[in-house]
Amino acid sequence: MVLWRRKKGITIPKLTRYEMARIVGARALQIALGAPVLIDVSKLKNKDPVTIAEEELKQGVLPVTIRRRLPDGTYELVPLSELLKGEEE
């Protein structure tokens, strides 16, 4: 069973450090293998893939949905943009 997150979800509305590490690592690998960059890198001091991926995450331009497993075997799909809004609050 899949639960799409609405206004009020089941899990916490913040990005965990493990999710953040997974997203940055996966995106840095994509960039290193030649994927197009989604931000303007001319303003970045350090232009390595990890720094670019971190900046893309900070700016919220990544089209990613987080899949969080729940104890009963179902999972909740949460858009990254919603979790980044939770970080600001």
Secondary structure, DSSP 8 states (H G I E B T S, - for coil): -EEE--SS-SS-SS--HHHHHHHHHHHHHHHHTT---SS-GGG-S--SHHHHHHHHHHHT----EEEEE-TTS-EEEEEHHHHHHHHH-
